[in-house]
Amino acid sequence: MPAPSSSSPASSPATSPTAITDATPAPSPAKGSGSGSRSGLGPVALVISAGVSVQFGAALAVMIMPRAGAAGVVTLRLAAAAIVLLILCRPTVRGHSRSDWRTVLAFGVAMAGMNGLFYQAIDRIPLGPAVTLEVLGPLALSVVVSRRLVNVLWAGLALGGVVLLSGHGGGGLGFGSLDPLGAAYALGAGAMWAAYIVFSARTGRRFPQADGLALAMAVAAVISLPLGIVEAGSDLLVPSTLALGLGVALLSSVLPYTLELLALRRMPAPTFAILMSLEPAIAATAGFLVLNQAMSALDALAIALVIAASMGAVRSQIGKKAVA
């Protein structure tokens, strides 16, 4: 799976990627800074902690959807995250070209679409299957970018996982007991995630630090605001709902960004990408622990196949770069 760039960290509802084609190894730790195992385990713990934060934030979002609806939760999350990032980053709005602004606008649109579709999905289907279907977008992008025959194998493996998910709960045709609309929303979120990856990388190259991310988050918040108001109305202003929305923003955006930035300073970005492939498993665990969403053996196998395909595609891309 694609990894984030340190210049423009960003998070999807499931994880935080940027194009692996732009991934560069992090600087090696200085000699004498500690044992290899100690320096290796620290960044791994940061990445896994970030993944846990994102997925438990998504589980919390599901819990408050009865209060504000999926669109309302998206609005709360994006608005709160935008406010926090704008305060922390204080991005400069002058000195940018029209092309720069078109890029950041496209990034914001992709972010709004990705979040909106994903939250519609988890309002209808369990968190684990939703994330598993969503990561097919970045996986497909990785396969296309690599242009290697071996990645056809990884695509086939992921397809096998989707076929298993289509029998979720053992029910009939299509996606079995999975709501077909929810599954479609998850796949749509994956497509928007792929677009998000492309524009995240471009934004990171055009704007310093996390300025582009903060501006794109503001764009996404503005886009989602009318939808949230239509669905939730004055319920968005209920203090308890606002507090829970802030919790979702902190767990799903602010905290993961910080942890991932720290991790990327101490580990190669391709290694980060491989670790991010564990997101469907973390999501399934969060769904089970927080939302009591049971997972069958078939579901577990489907998720494992997609994780294996994602890891394989990333490793193939890394191998291609090493040969080049």
C-alpha positions as a LaTeX table, in Angstrom:
\begin{tabular}{lrrr}
\hline
Residue & $x$ (\AA) & $y$ (\AA) & $z$ (\AA) \\
\hline
Met1 & 0.00 & 0.00 & 0.00 \\
Pro2 & 1.18 & 3.53 & $-0.68$ \\
Ala3 & 2.87 & 5.42 & 2.09 \\
Pro4 & 2.59 & 9.04 & 3.13 \\
Ser5 & 5.17 & 11.66 & 2.33 \\
Ser6 & 6.60 & 13.72 & 5.13 \\
Ser7 & 5.85 & 16.89 & 3.21 \\
Ser8 & 2.11 & 16.42 & 3.19 \\
Pro9 & 0.85 & 13.84 & 5.66 \\
Ala10 & $-2.77$ & 13.00 & 5.32 \\
Ser11 & $-5.21$ & 10.39 & 6.46 \\
Ser12 & $-8.06$ & 8.55 & 4.94 \\
Pro13 & $-10.77$ & 7.12 & 7.08 \\
Ala14 & $-8.82$ & 3.93 & 7.08 \\
Thr15 & $-5.22$ & 5.00 & 6.94 \\
Ser16 & $-2.80$ & 7.65 & 5.75 \\
Pro17 & $-1.21$ & 7.07 & 2.35 \\
Thr18 & 0.60 & 8.94 & $-0.36$ \\
Ala19 & 1.90 & 7.50 & $-3.60$ \\
Ile20 & 4.57 & 4.85 & $-3.15$ \\
Thr21 & 6.13 & 6.13 & $-6.33$ \\
Asp22 & 7.23 & 9.16 & $-4.31$ \\
Ala23 & 8.39 & 7.17 & $-1.30$ \\
Thr24 & 12.02 & 7.68 & $-0.33$ \\
Pro25 & 13.93 & 5.94 & 2.43 \\
Ala26 & 14.25 & 7.82 & 5.70 \\
Pro27 & 17.72 & 8.72 & 6.93 \\
Ser28 & 19.51 & 5.96 & 8.79 \\
Pro29 & 19.89 & 6.49 & 12.53 \\
Ala30 & 23.23 & 7.78 & 13.64 \\
Lys31 & 25.76 & 5.33 & 15.01 \\
Gly32 & 25.64 & 4.95 & 18.70 \\
Ser33 & 22.03 & 6.08 & 18.88 \\
Gly34 & 20.90 & 2.71 & 20.17 \\
Ser35 & 20.62 & $-0.92$ & 19.17 \\
Gly36 & 19.16 & $-1.82$ & 15.77 \\
Ser37 & 16.26 & $-3.69$ & 17.31 \\
Arg38 & 15.38 & $-0.83$ & 19.61 \\
Ser39 & 15.47 & 1.77 & 16.81 \\
Gly40 & 13.41 & $-0.55$ & 14.59 \\
Leu41 & 10.71 & $-1.37$ & 17.11 \\
Gly42 & 10.05 & 2.26 & 18.06 \\
Pro43 & 8.82 & 3.42 & 14.62 \\
Val44 & 6.85 & 0.19 & 14.16 \\
Ala45 & 5.05 & 0.88 & 17.42 \\
Leu46 & 4.28 & 4.42 & 16.25 \\
Val47 & 2.79 & 3.21 & 12.95 \\
Ile48 & 0.67 & 0.53 & 14.61 \\
Ser49 & $-0.48$ & 3.04 & 17.23 \\
Ala50 & $-1.50$ & 5.40 & 14.45 \\
Gly51 & $-3.48$ & 2.63 & 12.75 \\
Val52 & $-5.21$ & 1.73 & 16.00 \\
Ser53 & $-6.06$ & 5.40 & 16.56 \\
Val54 & $-7.57$ & 5.75 & 13.06 \\
Gln55 & $-9.69$ & 2.62 & 13.26 \\
Phe56 & $-10.96$ & 3.20 & 16.78 \\
Gly57 & $-11.77$ & 6.74 & 15.66 \\
Ala58 & $-13.84$ & 5.21 & 12.86 \\
Ala59 & $-15.55$ & 2.94 & 15.39 \\
Leu60 & $-16.39$ & 5.98 & 17.53 \\
Ala61 & $-17.80$ & 7.65 & 14.41 \\
Val62 & $-20.16$ & 4.71 & 13.91 \\
Met63 & $-21.38$ & 5.11 & 17.49 \\
Ile64 & $-22.38$ & 8.76 & 16.98 \\
Met65 & $-23.98$ & 8.29 & 13.56 \\
Pro66 & $-27.43$ & 7.77 & 15.13 \\
Arg67 & $-27.10$ & 11.30 & 16.52 \\
Ala68 & $-25.80$ & 13.17 & 13.47 \\
Gly69 & $-25.92$ & 10.76 & 10.55 \\
Ala70 & $-22.99$ & 9.75 & 8.37 \\
Ala71 & $-22.79$ & 13.13 & 6.60 \\
Gly72 & $-23.00$ & 14.97 & 9.92 \\
Val73 & $-20.13$ & 12.95 & 11.38 \\
Val74 & $-18.01$ & 13.63 & 8.30 \\
Thr75 & $-18.70$ & 17.35 & 8.67 \\
Leu76 & $-17.75$ & 17.31 & 12.35 \\
Arg77 & $-14.56$ & 15.39 & 11.69 \\
Leu78 & $-13.36$ & 17.45 & 8.74 \\
Ala79 & $-14.31$ & 20.79 & 10.28 \\
Ala80 & $-12.63$ & 20.02 & 13.60 \\
Ala81 & $-9.51$ & 18.64 & 11.88 \\
Ala82 & $-9.36$ & 21.67 & 9.55 \\
Ile83 & $-9.55$ & 24.11 & 12.47 \\
Val84 & $-6.81$ & 22.28 & 14.38 \\
Leu85 & $-4.52$ & 22.03 & 11.34 \\
Leu86 & $-5.04$ & 25.64 & 10.28 \\
Ile87 & $-4.16$ & 26.80 & 13.80 \\
Leu88 & $-1.09$ & 24.57 & 14.01 \\
Cys89 & 0.21 & 25.09 & 10.45 \\
Arg90 & $-0.83$ & 28.69 & 9.79 \\
Pro91 & $-0.44$ & 28.12 & 6.04 \\
Thr92 & 0.61 & 30.97 & 3.77 \\
Val93 & $-2.02$ & 31.73 & 1.14 \\
Arg94 & 0.03 & 34.18 & $-0.90$ \\
Gly95 & 2.66 & 33.42 & $-3.49$ \\
His96 & 1.01 & 30.33 & $-5.00$ \\
Ser97 & 0.15 & 29.89 & $-8.65$ \\
Arg98 & $-3.25$ & 28.99 & $-10.09$ \\
Ser99 & $-1.90$ & 25.51 & $-10.75$ \\
Asp100 & $-1.00$ & 25.20 & $-7.05$ \\
Trp101 & $-4.52$ & 26.17 & $-6.05$ \\
Arg102 & $-6.10$ & 23.81 & $-8.57$ \\
Thr103 & $-4.02$ & 21.01 & $-7.08$ \\
Val104 & $-5.00$ & 21.77 & $-3.50$ \\
Leu105 & $-8.67$ & 22.13 & $-4.53$ \\
Ala106 & $-8.54$ & 18.72 & $-6.23$ \\
Phe107 & $-6.89$ & 17.29 & $-3.12$ \\
Gly108 & $-9.68$ & 18.72 & $-0.96$ \\
Val109 & $-12.41$ & 17.37 & $-3.27$ \\
Ala110 & $-10.80$ & 13.92 & $-3.21$ \\
Met111 & $-10.54$ & 14.08 & 0.59 \\
Ala112 & $-14.19$ & 15.08 & 0.98 \\
Gly113 & $-15.34$ & 12.34 & $-1.40$ \\
Met114 & $-13.19$ & 9.70 & 0.24 \\
Asn115 & $-14.38$ & 10.52 & 3.74 \\
Gly116 & $-18.01$ & 10.98 & 2.75 \\
Leu117 & $-18.25$ & 7.69 & 0.86 \\
Phe118 & $-16.37$ & 5.76 & 3.55 \\
Tyr119 & $-18.59$ & 6.98 & 6.37 \\
Gln120 & $-21.66$ & 6.13 & 4.29 \\
Ala121 & $-20.17$ & 2.64 & 3.92 \\
Ile122 & $-19.50$ & 2.02 & 7.62 \\
Asp123 & $-23.00$ & 3.24 & 8.38 \\
Arg124 & $-24.24$ & 0.21 & 6.42 \\
Ile125 & $-21.61$ & $-2.55$ & 6.62 \\
Pro126 & $-19.10$ & $-3.71$ & 9.29 \\
Leu127 & $-15.86$ & $-1.78$ & 9.65 \\
Gly128 & $-13.52$ & $-4.65$ & 8.69 \\
Pro129 & $-15.13$ & $-5.46$ & 5.32 \\
Ala130 & $-15.52$ & $-1.74$ & 4.58 \\
Val131 & $-11.81$ & $-1.06$ & 5.01 \\
Thr132 & $-10.94$ & $-4.23$ & 3.09 \\
Leu133 & $-12.99$ & $-3.08$ & 0.09 \\
Glu134 & $-11.67$ & 0.47 & 0.40 \\
Val135 & $-7.99$ & $-0.51$ & 0.22 \\
Leu136 & $-8.61$ & $-2.00$ & $-3.22$ \\
Gly137 & $-8.34$ & 1.55 & $-4.59$ \\
Pro138 & $-4.75$ & 2.15 & $-3.43$ \\
Leu139 & $-3.89$ & $-1.46$ & $-4.30$ \\
Ala140 & $-5.15$ & $-0.99$ & $-7.86$ \\
Leu141 & $-3.18$ & 2.24 & $-8.16$ \\
Ser142 & $-0.03$ & 0.50 & $-6.93$ \\
Val143 & $-0.49$ & $-2.30$ & $-9.47$ \\
Val144 & $-1.03$ & 0.16 & $-12.34$ \\
Val145 & 1.94 & 2.33 & $-11.38$ \\
Ser146 & 4.32 & $-0.61$ & $-11.06$ \\
Arg147 & 3.49 & $-2.07$ & $-14.51$ \\
Arg148 & 4.92 & $-5.45$ & $-13.47$ \\
Leu149 & 3.45 & $-8.79$ & $-14.44$ \\
Val150 & 3.86 & $-10.14$ & $-10.90$ \\
Asn151 & 1.33 & $-7.59$ & $-9.70$ \\
Val152 & $-1.34$ & $-9.36$ & $-11.71$ \\
Leu153 & $-0.88$ & $-12.11$ & $-9.12$ \\
Trp154 & $-1.45$ & $-9.66$ & $-6.29$ \\
Ala155 & $-4.51$ & $-8.25$ & $-8.02$ \\
Gly156 & $-5.87$ & $-11.78$ & $-8.42$ \\
Leu157 & $-5.23$ & $-12.49$ & $-4.75$ \\
Ala158 & $-7.12$ & $-9.35$ & $-3.76$ \\
Leu159 & $-9.95$ & $-10.34$ & $-6.10$ \\
Gly160 & $-10.12$ & $-13.68$ & $-4.31$ \\
Gly161 & $-10.58$ & $-11.82$ & $-1.04$ \\
Val162 & $-13.41$ & $-9.78$ & $-2.55$ \\
Val163 & $-15.09$ & $-12.96$ & $-3.81$ \\
Leu164 & $-14.94$ & $-14.38$ & $-0.29$ \\
Leu165 & $-16.37$ & $-11.15$ & 1.10 \\
Ser166 & $-19.20$ & $-11.43$ & $-1.43$ \\
Gly167 & $-20.34$ & $-14.45$ & 0.52 \\
His168 & $-20.25$ & $-12.52$ & 3.80 \\
Gly169 & $-22.59$ & $-14.23$ & 6.21 \\
Gly170 & $-23.30$ & $-16.95$ & 3.66 \\
Gly171 & $-26.18$ & $-15.14$ & 2.07 \\
Gly172 & $-27.11$ & $-15.49$ & $-1.59$ \\
Leu173 & $-25.79$ & $-13.47$ & $-4.48$ \\
Gly174 & $-23.93$ & $-10.19$ & $-4.70$ \\
Phe175 & $-22.40$ & $-9.29$ & $-1.36$ \\
Gly176 & $-24.44$ & $-11.75$ & 0.67 \\
Ser177 & $-25.56$ & $-10.19$ & 3.90 \\
Leu178 & $-23.39$ & $-7.13$ & 3.23 \\
Asp179 & $-25.58$ & $-4.25$ & 2.17 \\
Pro180 & $-24.87$ & $-3.82$ & $-1.58$ \\
Leu181 & $-25.08$ & $-0.03$ & $-1.33$ \\
Gly182 & $-22.67$ & $-0.04$ & 1.60 \\
Ala183 & $-20.24$ & $-2.20$ & $-0.39$ \\
Ala184 & $-20.56$ & 0.15 & $-3.36$ \\
Tyr185 & $-19.83$ & 3.14 & $-1.12$ \\
Ala186 & $-16.69$ & 1.37 & 0.19 \\
Leu187 & $-15.48$ & 0.69 & $-3.35$ \\
Gly188 & $-16.22$ & 4.31 & $-4.28$ \\
Ala189 & $-14.21$ & 5.44 & $-1.27$ \\
Gly190 & $-11.34$ & 3.30 & $-2.54$ \\
Ala191 & $-11.50$ & 5.00 & $-5.94$ \\
Met192 & $-11.46$ & 8.41 & $-4.28$ \\
Trp193 & $-8.58$ & 7.23 & $-2.08$ \\
Ala194 & $-6.56$ & 6.49 & $-5.23$ \\
Ala195 & $-7.26$ & 10.03 & $-6.48$ \\
Tyr196 & $-6.42$ & 11.37 & $-3.02$ \\
Ile197 & $-3.03$ & 9.63 & $-3.17$ \\
Val198 & $-2.16$ & 11.27 & $-6.48$ \\
Phe199 & $-3.15$ & 14.78 & $-5.39$ \\
Ser200 & $-1.65$ & 14.37 & $-1.93$ \\
Ala201 & 1.75 & 13.74 & $-3.52$ \\
Arg202 & 1.34 & 16.70 & $-5.90$ \\
Thr203 & 0.24 & 18.98 & $-3.07$ \\
Gly204 & 3.20 & 17.91 & $-0.97$ \\
Arg205 & 5.56 & 18.96 & $-3.75$ \\
Arg206 & 3.91 & 22.38 & $-4.22$ \\
Phe207 & 3.31 & 23.46 & $-0.60$ \\
Pro208 & 5.82 & 23.47 & 2.29 \\
Gln209 & 5.43 & 21.35 & 5.40 \\
Ala210 & 1.77 & 20.47 & 5.98 \\
Asp211 & 0.41 & 23.75 & 4.56 \\
Gly212 & $-1.22$ & 22.02 & 1.58 \\
Leu213 & $-2.84$ & 19.46 & 3.84 \\
Ala214 & $-4.33$ & 22.15 & 6.08 \\
Leu215 & $-5.71$ & 24.08 & 3.09 \\
Ala216 & $-7.10$ & 20.92 & 1.47 \\
Met217 & $-8.72$ & 19.91 & 4.76 \\
Ala218 & $-10.43$ & 23.30 & 4.87 \\
Val219 & $-11.70$ & 22.77 & 1.30 \\
Ala220 & $-13.02$ & 19.33 & 2.26 \\
Ala221 & $-14.74$ & 20.77 & 5.33 \\
Val222 & $-16.46$ & 23.47 & 3.27 \\
Ile223 & $-17.67$ & 20.87 & 0.75 \\
Ser224 & $-19.04$ & 18.58 & 3.45 \\
Leu225 & $-20.70$ & 21.34 & 5.49 \\
Pro226 & $-23.92$ & 21.68 & 3.43 \\
Leu227 & $-24.43$ & 17.91 & 3.39 \\
Gly228 & $-23.94$ & 17.71 & 7.15 \\
Ile229 & $-26.36$ & 20.57 & 7.78 \\
Val230 & $-29.02$ & 19.01 & 5.54 \\
Glu231 & $-28.77$ & 15.65 & 7.30 \\
Ala232 & $-28.20$ & 16.67 & 10.91 \\
Gly233 & $-29.25$ & 20.31 & 11.15 \\
Ser234 & $-29.08$ & 21.71 & 14.67 \\
Asp235 & $-28.05$ & 18.29 & 16.04 \\
Leu236 & $-24.52$ & 19.20 & 14.96 \\
Leu237 & $-24.49$ & 21.88 & 17.66 \\
Val238 & $-25.45$ & 19.62 & 20.57 \\
Pro239 & $-22.48$ & 19.89 & 22.99 \\
Ser240 & $-22.14$ & 16.13 & 23.51 \\
Thr241 & $-22.22$ & 15.51 & 19.75 \\
Leu242 & $-19.66$ & 18.24 & 19.17 \\
Ala243 & $-17.40$ & 16.71 & 21.82 \\
Leu244 & $-17.65$ & 13.25 & 20.26 \\
Gly245 & $-17.01$ & 14.74 & 16.81 \\
Leu246 & $-13.87$ & 16.38 & 18.15 \\
Gly247 & $-12.84$ & 12.99 & 19.53 \\
Val248 & $-13.26$ & 11.44 & 16.08 \\
Ala249 & $-11.15$ & 14.23 & 14.54 \\
Leu250 & $-8.39$ & 13.78 & 17.10 \\
Leu251 & $-8.34$ & 9.98 & 16.84 \\
Ser252 & $-8.73$ & 9.79 & 13.06 \\
Ser253 & $-6.66$ & 12.79 & 11.96 \\
Val254 & $-4.57$ & 14.81 & 14.40 \\
Leu255 & $-3.04$ & 12.02 & 16.51 \\
Pro256 & $-2.28$ & 9.68 & 13.56 \\
Tyr257 & $-0.64$ & 12.54 & 11.61 \\
Thr258 & 1.71 & 13.21 & 14.53 \\
Leu259 & 2.58 & 9.55 & 15.08 \\
Glu260 & 3.15 & 8.91 & 11.39 \\
Leu261 & 5.40 & 11.95 & 10.97 \\
Leu262 & 7.52 & 10.74 & 13.89 \\
Ala263 & 7.67 & 7.24 & 12.42 \\
Leu264 & 8.63 & 8.43 & 8.91 \\
Arg265 & 11.62 & 10.26 & 10.35 \\
Arg266 & 12.95 & 6.94 & 11.66 \\
Met267 & 11.99 & 4.33 & 9.07 \\
Pro268 & 11.97 & 3.96 & 5.27 \\
Ala269 & 8.69 & 4.97 & 3.66 \\
Pro270 & 8.31 & 1.60 & 1.85 \\
Thr271 & 8.47 & $-0.19$ & 5.22 \\
Phe272 & 5.80 & 2.19 & 6.45 \\
Ala273 & 3.66 & 1.27 & 3.44 \\
Ile274 & 3.89 & $-2.44$ & 4.21 \\
Leu275 & 2.85 & $-1.85$ & 7.82 \\
Met276 & $-0.14$ & 0.19 & 6.65 \\
Ser277 & $-1.35$ & $-2.92$ & 4.83 \\
Leu278 & $-2.46$ & $-4.21$ & 8.23 \\
Glu279 & $-5.25$ & $-1.62$ & 8.40 \\
Pro280 & $-8.09$ & $-4.03$ & 7.45 \\
Ala281 & $-7.11$ & $-6.35$ & 10.30 \\
Ile282 & $-6.96$ & $-3.44$ & 12.77 \\
Ala283 & $-10.35$ & $-2.24$ & 11.51 \\
Ala284 & $-11.89$ & $-5.68$ & 11.99 \\
Thr285 & $-10.50$ & $-5.80$ & 15.53 \\
Ala286 & $-11.87$ & $-2.34$ & 16.34 \\
Gly287 & $-15.24$ & $-3.32$ & 14.93 \\
Phe288 & $-15.31$ & $-6.44$ & 17.11 \\
Leu289 & $-14.16$ & $-4.77$ & 20.34 \\
Val290 & $-16.07$ & $-1.49$ & 20.11 \\
Leu291 & $-19.09$ & $-2.29$ & 17.94 \\
Asn292 & $-19.55$ & $-6.02$ & 18.63 \\
Gln293 & $-19.22$ & $-6.74$ & 14.90 \\
Ala294 & $-18.52$ & $-10.45$ & 14.74 \\
Met295 & $-16.20$ & $-11.77$ & 12.05 \\
Ser296 & $-16.52$ & $-15.24$ & 10.51 \\
Ala297 & $-13.59$ & $-17.43$ & 9.49 \\
Leu298 & $-14.42$ & $-16.63$ & 5.86 \\
Asp299 & $-14.29$ & $-12.89$ & 6.59 \\
Ala300 & $-10.90$ & $-13.31$ & 8.29 \\
Leu301 & $-9.55$ & $-15.23$ & 5.29 \\
Ala302 & $-10.86$ & $-12.58$ & 2.87 \\
Ile303 & $-9.20$ & $-9.81$ & 4.86 \\
Ala304 & $-5.95$ & $-11.82$ & 5.06 \\
Leu305 & $-5.91$ & $-12.25$ & 1.27 \\
Val306 & $-6.32$ & $-8.53$ & 0.67 \\
Ile307 & $-3.61$ & $-7.73$ & 3.23 \\
Ala308 & $-1.25$ & $-10.23$ & 1.56 \\
Ala309 & $-2.00$ & $-8.74$ & $-1.86$ \\
Ser310 & $-1.35$ & $-5.23$ & $-0.59$ \\
Met311 & 1.94 & $-6.20$ & 1.03 \\
Gly312 & 3.01 & $-8.11$ & $-2.07$ \\
Ala313 & 2.27 & $-5.18$ & $-4.38$ \\
Val314 & 4.27 & $-2.82$ & $-2.17$ \\
Arg315 & 7.23 & $-5.20$ & $-1.97$ \\
Ser316 & 7.16 & $-5.63$ & $-5.76$ \\
Gln317 & 7.29 & $-1.86$ & $-6.19$ \\
Ile318 & 10.19 & $-1.64$ & $-3.73$ \\
Gly319 & 12.00 & $-4.38$ & $-5.62$ \\
Lys320 & 11.51 & $-2.54$ & $-8.90$ \\
Lys321 & 13.03 & 0.63 & $-7.41$ \\
Ala322 & 15.97 & $-1.35$ & $-6.00$ \\
Val323 & 16.73 & $-2.88$ & $-9.42$ \\
Ala324 & 16.42 & 0.52 & $-11.10$ \\
\hline
\end{tabular}
